[in-house]
């Protein structure tokens, strides 16, 4: 899809039905990576057929790993072992995937061959020193652009030593990058974080047989371990489910069930925030898939009230803020967010983009360096720039369901990176949404 694609969103009907949300992006990336490094053959069910995750799978094919696709959302990965990757021909394209690039940096820094990681225009602006810094402490040699952005030129054949690293940023990608390098390093690697972040990497490494010690904000493993092939069922992506959680909460008469959604405890801050605002969300059928807790979420329309969002839940909902901002716009009273400076370095400056977009629709937003105060009110029509950011595009598709006029959302091509088929699923549930180019 080109950047000329846009959506027209306007009032639909009450949202109804049981929805199957695509597989978790973070889990899909890691499942392919760890299966590729494992001894033996792994089967992945529920793999996200998004551009980001396909880019990661394609990179491992270029590194000599045989990956079969028996049907959509399935992968059979013939692992080559931790020491079996082969030198690639040419650059490795991560597309829009920050997760792919940052985790691969840790993995490739320890290989005997050189490699170059590149990305699209959006990824090429994202900060990489947060991973190249600790990797350099371990012995890696990685060149970036002068401002620390991609491409990453990785010089292979460097002996790696374990470190005890205290991360200045709360980032699961940084932690995971260092742990993956630690698998190849001499001795032990420990990562400590200022706030606990998602522990997908730790849970999944354990599922692949790696001895790893972890608790919120802390992880430690020793180098030289091998991974054992295992089958992974990828849960539905909570960040994708978030848009329907908010939409069903704010559209009168809605009653929607979202099946088998991943509820990693470091991921579900939005549940807490929405409940604080008065949302009606019920969890049913608890289970575990690939080390990850899952449940069905039933969400019904409720009158939301503005709230002060506790800073303690902010790191656990960093990808859900665009959806939360729309919930806040639809709520009675003021919603106050702080401690969210990380939003300024996502696919776009999400704080500025959401504030600007909501103002376009007539909502008062007072921005601060690390957050905003959103004054709930009547949502009007207007034209929104998504800045190529998939989550902003989907958030304003929801806003259009309450707007008094049409909401045009420009530059929606990148939605396919995380949520292929979003518009079809939304239309089927009752959204007023038309894709145009």
Secondary structure, DSSP 8 states (H G I E B T S, - for coil): --TT-EEEEE-----EEEE---B-HHHHHHHHHHHHHEEEEEEEES---SHHHHHHHHHHHHTT-EEE-SSTTEEEEEEE-TT-----SS-EE-TT-HHHHHHHHHHHHTSSS-EEEE--TTGGGS--HHHHHHHHHHT-EEE--TTS-S-EEEE-----B--EEE-SS--HHHHHHHHHHHHTSBSEEEEE-SS----HHHHHHHHTT--EEEETTEEEEETT--EE---EE--B-HHHHHHHHHHHHHSTT-EEEEEEEE--TTT-HHHHHHHHTT-EEEEEEEEEETTEEEEEEEEE----B--B--HHHHGGGGGGHHHHHHHHHHSBSEEEE-S-GGGGGSSS-HHHHHHHHHHHTT-EEEEETTEEEEE------EEEE-TT-HHHHHHHHHHTTT-SS-EEEE--TTHHHH-TTHHHHHHHHT-EEEEE-
